[in-house]
């Protein structure tokens, strides 16, 4: 994935998260949880994009 696509995706995610935090009324705890989930998902996605971790399909949960 070209670097410009990664930067554009990060900008889009950031703007969407800002819009949700600004314009959708939610309890502060819910916003914190939402922000944490989005940040964790973006970090995992970035690690996959740059090849530092494999695909999530290779991770098995349970048996």
C-alpha positions in Angstrom: 0.0 0.0 0.0 1.5 3.3 -1.0 2.4 5.7 1.8 0.0 8.4 0.6 -2.9 5.9 0.9 -1.9 5.2 4.5 -1.8 9.0 5.3 -5.2 9.6 3.7 -6.7 6.7 5.6 -5.3 8.1 8.9 -6.7 11.5 8.1 -10.1 10.1 7.3 -10.2 8.0 10.5 -9.1 11.0 12.5 -11.7 13.3 11.1 -14.5 10.7 11.5 -13.4 10.2 15.1 -13.4 13.9 15.7 -16.8 14.3 14.2 -18.2 11.6 16.4 -16.6 13.0 19.5 -17.8 16.5 18.7 -21.3 16.1 17.3 -22.7 12.9 18.8 -23.7 13.3 22.5 -22.3 10.4 24.5 -21.2 9.8 28.0 -17.5 10.5 28.6 -16.7 6.9 29.5 -18.3 5.7 26.2 -16.2 8.2 24.3 -13.0 7.0 26.0 -13.8 3.4 25.2 -14.6 4.3 21.6 -11.4 6.3 21.2 -9.4 3.4 22.7 -10.9 0.9 20.4 -10.3 3.0 17.3 -6.7 3.7 18.3 -6.0 0.1 19.0 -7.6 -0.9 15.7 -5.5 1.7 13.8 -2.3 0.6 15.4 -2.9 -3.0 14.5 -3.8 -2.0 11.0 -0.6 0.1 10.7 1.5 -2.8 12.0 -0.1 -5.1 9.3 0.4 -2.5 6.6 4.1 -2.1 7.4 4.6 -5.9 7.7 5.5 -6.0 11.4 2.7 -8.5 12.1 1.0 -11.1 9.9 -2.6 -11.1 9.0 -5.2 -11.6 11.7 -6.6 -14.6 9.9 -3.6 -16.6 11.2 -4.5 -15.9 14.8 -6.6 -18.6 16.4 -8.8 -18.1 19.4 -10.1 -21.2 21.3 -9.5 -24.7 20.1 
